[in-house]
Amino acid sequence: MDSGGPDDLDQRLLHALQLDGRAPYSRLARTLGISEHTAARRYHRLRDLGLRITGRTNPHRLGHTRWLLRLRCAPDTARPLADSLARRPDTSWVTLTAGGTDLYCALDARTTDERNALLLTALPRTPNLMSVTAHCMLHIFKGATTTWHATRFTTPDPASVSTPAPTPSPSPSAPFPDTVVQCGLDATDHILLTELARDGRATLPALSKAAARSPSSIQRHLDRLRHHGALDLFVDFAPQLLGHHMSTQLWLTVAPARLRSVGEALAAHPDIAFTAAVTGPANLVANGIFRTPADLYAYIDQNLGALPGIHSIDTAPTLHEVKRLATPFTPVHARDRT
């Protein structure tokens, strides 16, 4: 394992961290049937390869609106604009596709003024920006609290991983929620969220020092944030390190009566990392992660082709991920080449 890429145990560790990104090494060790020392060693090795666990606010629970931006610009403008958007705290991922001229960006807007400041003021002033399309995310079927990687591998026993009490979510047969249970944030919450955005596994003593509060008070704040769904922990690890080199945006035009059933079907597919109903001509967007182009073809042919109600599919392979949930990070294997 030390000289090669991630093995099955590493992938099971990633999955265990998905269930609870702040689970202590002792609990991870019991879940995976290994020693605590091995759990810690494996975690730190994966972190050197690029693993990031970060805490982010759940925009839905805070009353924010999520937008997906599609921008088309001149080739020499795309990368600088992508870097600029990646530095914004209100963006969660930024990718370049289609020959380096198309840019996708997920934006969490707290207010209408914040949204308009970017869409109506800042972006129109960008040189060589040819078009901007903004799609409001109406309902997220998959991807709000998880990232893709180990869902196809051995699943740890959920009873052996301690997780906070989740916020109840609608069953597949229940109607979409039409109300938002908002969770207000105080000064301590804001400090914790800032620290957890850097390291979702920051220790209680470290968080206590940053917020100038007792560890017990910090734990109560964390429990409250997670219980109300205001804090999401993301486990971010490059799919390429697991042998998946074909990341693709899928834009689907679906019959309105089939939108929910198709969205839920995509959410159940392990190849799909994210899917949401959106405004615009294509009313369902998804991000699929595959090993090869042949696997993408097989997915379109066998999975999407079997779903009733899909009128059209537009694919846009990802060429470069500038930001993926966390602050842009250069893993050890990339730094070693510079």
TIBASE-259198 format. One line per 4 residues: number of its first residue (from 1); for each residue x, y, z of N, C-alpha, C. Coordinates in steps of 0.02 Angstrom, whole numbers, plus 50000, padded with zeros to 5 digits. Layout:
# TIBASE-259198
NUM = X,Y,Z,X,Y,Z,X,Y,Z ~ ...
//
This chain:
# TIBASE-259198
1 = 50041,49940,50000,50000,50000,50000,50042,50063,50000 ~ 50101,50061,50034,50140,50121,50041,50166,50147,49974 ~ 50180,50102,49926,50209,50124,49863,50158,50131,49808 ~ 50097,50102,49816,50047,50104,49764,49992,50154,49780
5 = 49938,50148,49740,49881,50191,49750,49836,50163,49805 ~ 49780,50196,49816,49733,50174,49868,49708,50103,49854 ~ 49705,50061,49907,49681,49993,49899,49611,49988,49929 ~ 49586,49927,49935,49517,49917,49959,49507,49944,50029
9 = 49556,49936,50073,49550,49962,50141,49545,50038,50140 ~ 49586,50070,50098,49582,50142,50092,49512,50164,50069 ~ 49484,50128,50021,49418,50145,49996,49364,50135,50048 ~ 49372,50083,50089,49324,50073,50144,49332,50127,50197
13 = 49393,50150,50208,49404,50205,50254,49371,50269,50229 ~ 49377,50282,50163,49343,50340,50134,49267,50335,50145 ~ 49240,50276,50137,49168,50268,50146,49149,50277,50219 ~ 49189,50251,50265,49175,50261,50336,49176,50335,50354
17 = 49223,50372,50325,49226,50443,50337,49166,50480,50307 ~ 49139,50453,50252,49078,50482,50224,49021,50478,50274 ~ 49017,50422,50311,48964,50414,50360,48972,50462,50418 ~ 49033,50477,50437,49046,50527,50489,49118,50551,50481
21 = 49125,50611,50451,49191,50638,50437,49231,50655,50499 ~ 49198,50661,50557,49232,50677,50620,49239,50616,50666 ~ 49224,50556,50641,49231,50496,50682,49303,50489,50706 ~ 49315,50477,50770,49384,50469,50795,49415,50406,50767
25 = 49482,50404,50769,49517,50347,50742,49497,50282,50776 ~ 49482,50285,50840,49463,50225,50877,49399,50195,50848 ~ 49351,50238,50831,49288,50213,50802,49299,50189,50731 ~ 49340,50224,50692,49355,50201,50624,49389,50133,50626
29 = 49434,50124,50675,49469,50060,50681,49421,50004,50696 ~ 49373,50015,50741,49324,49962,50757,49281,49947,50696 ~ 49262,49999,50659,49220,49990,50600,49255,49947,50548 ~ 49320,49959,50537,49356,49926,50484,49393,49863,50506
33 = 49393,49849,50572,49427,49790,50597,49502,49796,50594 ~ 49529,49855,50607,49601,49867,50605,49621,49902,50670 ~ 49686,49913,50679,49709,49948,50739,49699,50023,50731 ~ 49697,50057,50787,49690,50129,50785,49750,50161,50751
37 = 49809,50133,50763,49870,50159,50730,49864,50153,50655 ~ 49839,50096,50630,49832,50087,50558,49781,50136,50530 ~ 49726,50146,50566,49675,50193,50542,49705,50263,50535 ~ 49743,50285,50585,49774,50352,50582,49825,50356,50526
41 = 49866,50303,50518,49918,50303,50467,49886,50305,50397 ~ 49834,50265,50388,49801,50265,50323,49769,50333,50308 ~ 49738,50363,50358,49707,50429,50348,49759,50481,50328 ~ 49814,50483,50362,49865,50534,50347,49896,50522,50279
45 = 49903,50459,50259,49930,50447,50192,49880,50471,50139 ~ 49816,50458,50149,49766,50482,50101,49764,50558,50100 ~ 49774,50588,50157,49776,50661,50159,49835,50688,50120 ~ 49892,50654,50124,49950,50674,50083,49935,50668,50009
49 = 49892,50621,49990,49874,50612,49920,49821,50662,49897 ~ 49791,50698,49944,49742,50748,49925,49676,50744,49961 ~ 49667,50696,50006,49604,50691,50043,49592,50755,50084 ~ 49533,50783,50077,49513,50841,50117,49445,50827,50148
53 = 49439,50838,50212,49374,50836,50246,49359,50906,50270 ~ 49307,50935,50243,49292,51004,50259,49219,51011,50280 ~ 49208,51060,50323,49140,51076,50345,49114,51136,50306 ~ 49054,51130,50280,49022,51184,50243,48951,51193,50268
57 = 48928,51254,50265,48858,51266,50284,48812,51235,50231 ~ 48756,51211,50254,48705,51186,50208,48663,51245,50186 ~ 48668,51266,50123,48634,51327,50102,48558,51323,50110 ~ 48530,51264,50099,48457,51257,50104,48434,51271,50175
61 = 48471,51243,50225,48451,51252,50295,48461,51324,50319 ~ 48504,51361,50284,48516,51431,50304,48474,51479,50262 ~ 48431,51452,50221,48388,51496,50180,48422,51525,50120 ~ 48480,51497,50099,48515,51521,50040,48486,51488,49978
65 = 48502,51516,49920,48480,51487,49856,48541,51464,49818 ~ 48538,51403,49791,48595,51376,49753,48583,51387,49679 ~ 48636,51408,49645,48634,51421,49574,48690,51382,49539 ~ 48676,51362,49479,48727,51331,49436,48737,51377,49376
69 = 48798,51401,49369,48814,51448,49315,48851,51412,49259 ~ 48830,51427,49197,48865,51402,49137,48891,51464,49100 ~ 48956,51469,49096,48987,51528,49065,49028,51506,49005 ~ 49023,51544,48951,49063,51532,48891,49107,51593,48878
73 = 49171,51582,48870,49216,51638,48861,49274,51619,48815 ~ 49315,51667,48798,49373,51655,48757,49422,51610,48794 ~ 49460,51567,48759,49506,51520,48792,49554,51554,48840 ~ 49579,51614,48824,49628,51646,48868,49595,51678,48928
77 = 49528,51679,48931,49492,51708,48986,49467,51655,49035 ~ 49455,51594,49011,49422,51543,49051,49460,51527,49115 ~ 49525,51513,49110,49561,51492,49170,49567,51549,49222 ~ 49586,51611,49202,49588,51664,49252,49520,51676,49285
81 = 49465,51671,49246,49399,51680,49274,49383,51623,49322 ~ 49400,51562,49303,49388,51504,49347,49426,51512,49413 ~ 49489,51534,49409,49528,51544,49470,49497,51598,49514 ~ 49472,51651,49483,49440,51704,49521,49377,51680,49556
85 = 49336,51641,49521,49275,51614,49551,49291,51564,49606 ~ 49345,51526,49597,49363,51476,49647,49384,51508,49713 ~ 49409,51569,49710,49430,51604,49772,49371,51631,49811 ~ 49312,51633,49781,49254,51659,49816,49228,51609,49868
89 = 49212,51631,49928,49187,51584,49978,49117,51558,49963 ~ 49080,51590,49917,49012,51569,49903,49008,51520,49845 ~ 49066,51498,49818,49066,51446,49766,49089,51380,49797 ~ 49058,51325,49775,49075,51260,49803,49114,51217,49753
93 = 49105,51227,49688,49148,51194,49639,49149,51234,49575 ~ 49206,51229,49540,49217,51264,49478,49254,51217,49431 ~ 49227,51207,49370,49258,51161,49323,49262,51192,49254 ~ 49311,51169,49215,49318,51189,49145,49302,51129,49100
97 = 49263,51142,49047,49244,51089,49001,49248,51114,48930 ~ 49234,51069,48883,49223,51085,48812,49278,51129,48782 ~ 49337,51103,48778,49391,51139,48745,49419,51198,48784 ~ 49402,51202,48849,49428,51256,48890,49393,51322,48881
101 = 49336,51324,48847,49299,51386,48838,49235,51388,48880 ~ 49212,51331,48905,49152,51328,48945,49170,51317,49018 ~ 49136,51353,49061,49151,51353,49132,49087,51341,49171 ~ 49090,51296,49220,49033,51282,49263,49051,51302,49335
105 = 49002,51331,49369,49015,51355,49437,48952,51348,49479 ~ 48958,51318,49538,48902,51314,49586,48908,51372,49635 ~ 48854,51409,49643,48854,51470,49684,48799,51465,49736 ~ 48816,51481,49799,48766,51485,49853,48755,51559,49869
109 = 48696,51584,49852,48681,51655,49862,48640,51664,49925 ~ 48666,51704,49972,48629,51716,50033,48571,51763,50023 ~ 48580,51812,49979,48528,51862,49967,48522,51876,49893 ~ 48467,51909,49874,48458,51929,49805,48511,51979,49784
113 = 48530,52023,49830,48581,52073,49814,48648,52039,49798 ~ 48666,51988,49837,48729,51953,49825,48727,51919,49756 ~ 48671,51887,49740,48665,51855,49675,48671,51905,49619 ~ 48636,51961,49625,48637,52011,49572,48704,52045,49565
117 = 48740,52052,49621,48806,52084,49618,48853,52045,49573 ~ 48847,51978,49575,48890,51937,49532,48862,51932,49461 ~ 48797,51916,49456,48768,51901,49390,48755,51964,49348 ~ 48737,52019,49381,48718,52078,49343,48772,52132,49342
121 = 48821,52127,49387,48872,52179,49390,48942,52152,49375 ~ 48965,52104,49415,49034,52081,49409,49047,52043,49344 ~ 49006,51992,49330,49019,51951,49271,49011,51989,49205 ~ 48960,52033,49197,48955,52069,49134,49015,52113,49118
125 = 49053,52131,49170,49112,52173,49160,49174,52132,49142 ~ 49169,52065,49142,49226,52023,49128,49243,52025,49054 ~ 49303,52042,49035,49322,52044,48964,49317,51975,48932 ~ 49295,51973,48870,49293,51912,48829,49246,51859,48857
129 = 49199,51879,48900,49147,51833,48923,49089,51838,48874 ~ 49075,51782,48839,49027,51784,48785,48955,51771,48807 ~ 48945,51729,48858,48877,51716,48880,48878,51689,48951 ~ 48823,51701,48987,48814,51676,49055,48742,51650,49060
133 = 48734,51588,49082,48669,51560,49095,48666,51538,49168 ~ 48616,51562,49203,48608,51546,49275,48548,51500,49284 ~ 48560,51443,49315,48508,51394,49328,48497,51389,49403 ~ 48437,51402,49426,48422,51395,49497,48411,51321,49512
137 = 48443,51297,49565,48433,51227,49586,48369,51222,49626 ~ 48320,51187,49598,48255,51182,49629,48251,51127,49682 ~ 48284,51072,49668,48284,51015,49714,48346,50973,49701 ~ 48384,50959,49754,48444,50918,49748,48427,50847,49767
141 = 48434,50801,49720,48420,50731,49733,48480,50695,49766 ~ 48540,50716,49747,48600,50684,49774,48657,50733,49771 ~ 48697,50736,49825,48756,50778,49824,48756,50834,49874 ~ 48701,50842,49911,48698,50897,49958,48742,50884,50018
145 = 48750,50821,50039,48789,50807,50099,48843,50755,50088 ~ 48852,50731,50026,48902,50680,50014,48941,50696,49951 ~ 48999,50667,49946,49036,50669,49883,49046,50598,49859 ~ 49068,50591,49797,49073,50525,49767,49141,50494,49784
149 = 49143,50431,49797,49202,50390,49789,49189,50318,49807 ~ 49173,50302,49868,49176,50232,49889,49108,50198,49894 ~ 49056,50226,49866,48990,50196,49875,48984,50127,49843 ~ 49028,50111,49796,49023,50045,49764,49063,49992,49800
153 = 49099,50012,49853,49141,49964,49888,49107,49940,49952 ~ 49140,49897,49988,49112,49868,50049,49088,49922,50096 ~ 49027,49914,50119,48996,49963,50163,49008,49945,50236 ~ 49035,49990,50276,49042,49976,50347,48973,49968,50379
157 = 48972,49933,50435,48910,49927,50473,48890,49995,50500 ~ 48833,50024,50478,48815,50091,50501,48809,50095,50577 ~ 48792,50040,50610,48783,50042,50682,48849,50053,50718 ~ 48905,50038,50683,48970,50045,50716,49001,50113,50705
161 = 48969,50156,50667,48994,50223,50655,48945,50272,50686 ~ 48969,50311,50734,48925,50359,50767,48912,50418,50723 ~ 48850,50433,50710,48831,50491,50670,48781,50532,50708 ~ 48780,50598,50698,48732,50639,50732,48662,50623,50706
165 = 48612,50638,50747,48544,50626,50726,48529,50666,50664 ~ 48512,50633,50608,48502,50670,50546,48437,50708,50546 ~ 48434,50761,50506,48372,50795,50496,48327,50752,50453 ~ 48266,50740,50473,48223,50696,50433,48218,50720,50362
169 = 48221,50674,50314,48214,50690,50244,48154,50655,50216 ~ 48126,50681,50162,48066,50650,50135,48081,50581,50107 ~ 48034,50536,50115,48040,50469,50085,48030,50475,50011 ~ 48050,50424,49972,48042,50428,49899,47970,50442,49878
173 = 47921,50421,49919,47852,50432,49899,47823,50497,49927 ~ 47861,50532,49969,47836,50593,49999,47844,50651,49952 ~ 47803,50703,49957,47811,50762,49914,47873,50800,49932 ~ 47898,50840,49885,47956,50882,49899,47939,50930,49956
177 = 47986,50944,50002,47972,50991,50055,47964,51061,50025 ~ 47913,51097,50049,47902,51165,50023,47918,51218,50075 ~ 47945,51197,50131,47966,51244,50182,48038,51230,50202 ~ 48072,51280,50227,48141,51274,50248,48146,51288,50323
181 = 48171,51240,50361,48182,51250,50432,48250,51282,50440 ~ 48251,51348,50447,48314,51384,50448,48346,51380,50517 ~ 48411,51381,50517,48451,51378,50578,48493,51441,50583 ~ 48479,51482,50633,48517,51543,50642,48587,51529,50669
185 = 48635,51571,50650,48704,51562,50671,48725,51620,50717 ~ 48761,51603,50771,48789,51655,50813,48864,51663,50799 ~ 48897,51706,50837,48967,51721,50824,49011,51659,50830 ~ 48996,51617,50880,49035,51555,50889,49026,51508,50830
189 = 48964,51503,50805,48951,51460,50747,48993,51483,50687 ~ 48996,51548,50676,49034,51573,50619,49108,51557,50626 ~ 49135,51561,50686,49205,51544,50697,49217,51469,50683 ~ 49172,51428,50709,49178,51356,50698,49175,51339,50624
193 = 49128,51369,50589,49121,51354,50518,49183,51376,50479 ~ 49214,51431,50499,49275,51454,50467,49331,51403,50478 ~ 49338,51379,50540,49391,51330,50555,49378,51263,50521 ~ 49315,51242,50520,49298,51177,50490,49304,51179,50415
197 = 49297,51238,50385,49308,51243,50313,49381,51229,50295 ~ 49425,51241,50342,49497,51225,50331,49510,51152,50346 ~ 49480,51126,50399,49491,51056,50419,49430,51031,50456 ~ 49390,50989,50422,49329,50964,50453,49342,50919,50513
201 = 49404,50894,50520,49421,50851,50577,49461,50889,50630 ~ 49458,50955,50628,49492,50995,50680,49469,50971,50749 ~ 49516,50964,50796,49500,50937,50862,49461,50987,50904 ~ 49428,50961,50955,49391,51005,51001,49438,51056,51035
205 = 49498,51035,51058,49542,51086,51087,49560,51142,51037 ~ 49573,51123,50974,49590,51174,50925,49531,51220,50912 ~ 49471,51192,50906,49411,51233,50895,49396,51276,50957 ~ 49408,51248,51016,49397,51284,51078,49443,51345,51083
209 = 49506,51335,51063,49553,51391,51064,49534,51445,51014 ~ 49513,51425,50954,49496,51473,50902,49435,51515,50922 ~ 49387,51483,50956,49325,51518,50973,49326,51546,51044 ~ 49379,51532,51081,49384,51555,51151,49324,51532,51191
213 = 49305,51469,51181,49250,51438,51219,49274,51370,51244 ~ 49239,51344,51295,49258,51280,51323,49244,51223,51274 ~ 49281,51168,51278,49267,51111,51234,49195,51087,51238 ~ 49166,51087,51298,49097,51064,51305,49049,51111,51268
217 = 49063,51176,51270,49022,51224,51233,49029,51213,51158 ~ 49091,51201,51136,49103,51189,51065,49065,51126,51042 ~ 49066,51074,51083,49031,51012,51064,48956,51025,51058 ~ 48928,51065,51103,48857,51080,51099,48841,51118,51034
221 = 48885,51165,51016,48874,51202,50953,48877,51154,50893 ~ 48927,51109,50893,48933,51062,50837,48872,51017,50833 ~ 48850,50992,50891,48792,50947,50892,48730,50984,50865 ~ 48723,51047,50884,48665,51085,50862,48667,51096,50786
225 = 48725,51117,50761,48732,51130,50690,48718,51067,50648 ~ 48744,51010,50671,48735,50949,50633,48664,50921,50641 ~ 48636,50929,50700,48567,50904,50711,48518,50941,50666 ~ 48527,51006,50658,48482,51046,50617,48501,51045,50543
229 = 48555,51009,50526,48574,51004,50456,48608,51066,50429 ~ 48631,51111,50473,48662,51173,50450,48735,51162,50432 ~ 48765,51107,50456,48836,51092,50442,48840,51026,50406 ~ 48871,51027,50347,48885,50966,50309,48960,50953,50310
233 = 48979,50891,50318,49049,50871,50313,49060,50836,50247 ~ 49106,50862,50208,49120,50834,50142,49187,50797,50143 ~ 49187,50738,50114,49247,50698,50107,49267,50703,50033 ~ 49321,50738,50020,49341,50753,49951,49405,50717,49934
237 = 49402,50674,49884,49461,50636,49862,49457,50628,49787 ~ 49510,50643,49751,49509,50644,49678,49490,50575,49651 ~ 49436,50571,49611,49417,50507,49581,49471,50476,49539 ~ 49515,50518,49509,49568,50491,49467,49614,50444,49506
241 = 49622,50456,49571,49665,50413,49611,49633,50346,49624 ~ 49569,50340,49610,49533,50276,49616,49520,50245,49547 ~ 49552,50274,49495,49547,50245,49429,49489,50270,49387 ~ 49457,50324,49409,49400,50352,49372,49422,50417,49340
245 = 49429,50416,49273,49459,50473,49237,49410,50509,49192 ~ 49347,50491,49194,49298,50520,49148,49242,50553,49189 ~ 49251,50617,49205,49200,50656,49240,49161,50696,49189 ~ 49095,50693,49192,49054,50723,49140,48992,50756,49170
249 = 48977,50816,49145,48913,50848,49160,48860,50820,49113 ~ 48803,50801,49140,48747,50775,49101,48688,50822,49109 ~ 48664,50850,49054,48606,50894,49054,48549,50856,49020 ~ 48496,50844,49057,48441,50804,49032,48377,50847,49027
253 = 48342,50839,48972,48276,50868,48965,48226,50812,48978 ~ 48187,50820,49031,48143,50766,49055,48071,50790,49056 ~ 48025,50746,49037,47954,50763,49042,47937,50782,49113 ~ 47900,50836,49125,47885,50858,49193,47857,50803,49238
257 = 47815,50761,49211,47785,50708,49251,47835,50655,49272 ~ 47893,50653,49238,47944,50603,49253,48005,50633,49288 ~ 48004,50698,49302,48063,50731,49329,48085,50700,49395 ~ 48038,50689,49439,48055,50662,49504,48080,50590,49498
261 = 48046,50548,49460,48066,50478,49456,48135,50471,49423 ~ 48149,50512,49372,48214,50509,49339,48268,50535,49387 ~ 48254,50590,49423,48302,50617,49470,48320,50566,49525 ~ 48269,50532,49550,48282,50482,49603,48319,50421,49575
265 = 48305,50404,49512,48340,50348,49482,48414,50364,49473 ~ 48430,50425,49450,48500,50445,49444,48534,50446,49512 ~ 48499,50470,49562,48529,50474,49629,48547,50405,49656 ~ 48512,50354,49633,48527,50286,49656,48584,50253,49619
269 = 48607,50284,49563,48662,50255,49525,48729,50273,49557 ~ 48772,50225,49571,48837,50240,49603,48883,50282,49559 ~ 48872,50284,49493,48914,50324,49449,48897,50399,49454 ~ 48842,50416,49484,48820,50486,49488,48840,50516,49554
273 = 48876,50571,49552,48898,50605,49613,48850,50660,49634 ~ 48814,50688,49586,48770,50745,49601,48715,50746,49549 ~ 48654,50760,49571,48600,50771,49524,48547,50817,49555 ~ 48521,50863,49515,48473,50911,49540,48425,50932,49485
277 = 48364,50949,49505,48317,50981,49460,48333,51055,49457 ~ 48335,51083,49397,48355,51152,49388,48307,51188,49340 ~ 48311,51254,49341,48274,51293,49293,48310,51293,49226 ~ 48274,51306,49172,48304,51310,49107,48279,51257,49060
281 = 48300,51258,48997,48277,51209,48947,48292,51137,48967 ~ 48353,51124,48993,48369,51059,49022,48352,51063,49096 ~ 48304,51023,49117,48278,51031,49185,48307,50983,49236 ~ 48357,50942,49217,48391,50899,49264,48465,50897,49246
285 = 48507,50910,49296,48580,50909,49285,48611,50858,49331 ~ 48662,50824,49307,48697,50774,49347,48771,50776,49331 ~ 48811,50754,49379,48883,50745,49368,48898,50671,49375 ~ 48922,50640,49322,48939,50569,49324,49014,50559,49322
289 = 49037,50508,49358,49109,50494,49362,49119,50422,49342 ~ 49158,50412,49288,49166,50346,49257,49240,50331,49248 ~ 49255,50268,49238,49325,50249,49228,49349,50270,49158 ~ 49309,50256,49107,49330,50268,49038,49272,50296,48997
293 = 49286,50323,48937,49232,50344,48893,49184,50286,48876 ~ 49210,50225,48872,49167,50168,48857,49117,50157,48914 ~ 49138,50170,48976,49092,50163,49032,49037,50217,49029 ~ 49055,50278,49007,49006,50330,48999,48955,50310,48946
297 = 48979,50283,48890,48933,50261,48838,48886,50206,48864 ~ 48914,50158,48900,48873,50104,48926,48820,50132,48975 ~ 48839,50182,49014,48791,50211,49061,48734,50246,49024 ~ 48750,50284,48972,48698,50318,48934,48653,50266,48899
301 = 48684,50215,48871,48647,50165,48834,48604,50121,48879 ~ 48632,50097,48934,48597,50047,48974,48557,50078,49032 ~ 48583,50131,49062,48548,50160,49120,48501,50215,49100 ~ 48528,50268,49069,48485,50323,49050,48435,50303,48995
305 = 48459,50262,48948,48415,50241,48894,48355,50201,48917 ~ 48360,50171,48976,48305,50130,49001,48253,50170,49040 ~ 48267,50234,49054,48222,50275,49094,48171,50310,49050 ~ 48107,50301,49063,48056,50335,49023,48053,50409,49041
309 = 48038,50451,48991,48028,50522,49004,48086,50566,48985 ~ 48145,50537,48967,48203,50577,48948,48198,50593,48874 ~ 48194,50658,48858,48187,50679,48789,48255,50691,48755 ~ 48304,50716,48793,48370,50731,48764,48423,50731,48818
313 = 48485,50718,48797,48542,50717,48842,48599,50755,48811 ~ 48628,50802,48848,48686,50840,48826,48744,50823,48873 ~ 48800,50802,48846,48858,50784,48888,48913,50835,48879 ~ 48947,50850,48935,49003,50898,48934,49058,50870,48978
317 = 49108,50835,48950,49162,50807,48990,49202,50862,49026 ~ 49220,50847,49087,49260,50894,49127,49334,50887,49108 ~ 49364,50944,49090,49436,50943,49074,49479,50958,49135 ~ 49455,51002,49179,49495,51020,49237,49450,51045,49293
321 = 49461,51018,49352,49425,51041,49412,49467,51093,49447 ~ 49444,51154,49447,49481,51208,49479,49466,51210,49554 ~ 49404,51195,49571,49384,51193,49641,49333,51138,49649 ~ 49341,51097,49700,49295,51043,49713,49280,51042,49788
325 = 49228,51079,49808,49204,51083,49877,49251,51123,49922 ~ 49314,51103,49926,49360,51136,49972,49401,51188,49935 ~ 49441,51224,49973,49488,51271,49944,49535,51233,49898 ~ 49552,51260,49839,49597,51224,49794,49659,51199,49830
329 = 49678,51136,49818,49730,51103,49856,49775,51064,49808 ~ 49840,51068,49818,49888,51031,49776,49911,50971,49815 ~ 49892,50909,49795,49914,50850,49831,49988,50837,49824 ~ 50015,50793,49867,50086,50779,49870,50112,50756,49801
333 = 50076,50710,49768,50102,50683,49705,50107,50737,49651 ~ 50065,50789,49656,50070,50843,49608,50125,50892,49627 ~ 50134,50903,49692,50187,50949,49714,50255,50921,49697 ~ 50261,50854,49701,50326,50823,49688,50349,50832,49617
337 = 50302,50846,49571,50320,50854,49500,50340,50925,49483 ~ 50328,50972,49529,50343,51042,49515,50414,51058,49534
//
